[in-house]
Amino acid sequence: MTTFIDLKPRINEEALQELLSYSMFPDPEQIEAAFTSYREDPAWELYGLEQEGTVVAMIGFTEEDGRVLHIRHLVVHPEFRRIGYGRGVILELLEARKPSALRAETDEEAVDFYRGNGFSVVSLGEPYPGVERFACTYDAE
């Protein structure tokens, strides 16, 4: 059985930090800044899917005006990828929070995941040379 749980109280667990770091550019300062935001900023929320004691997927987000949730991080444990947990954590978030929309910014590696899950995708161009970014929006209403 898989359970949707609040992971913010557990942000200091090494296994959760390692999993969350997979969703970020491998820059130690950026990773530590994200952990600090989850630890200290009440606006930064972190939920996940736990199965038999293992967190298999995590979604971190902030809420913007109009019940729009901005996905900051979305990650699935490497051993559990491509079997629906990414989609599952999004569906659980939609059910639990009833947002008007979900928004995310991503790269070429993950854009097809968002597109395949009903998000509209718009290119933001190349903010860094050779790195195209995308704005992804899911209208939940």
Order of alpha helices (4+ residues) and beta strands (2+ residues): beta-alpha-alpha-beta-beta-beta-alpha-beta-alpha-beta-beta
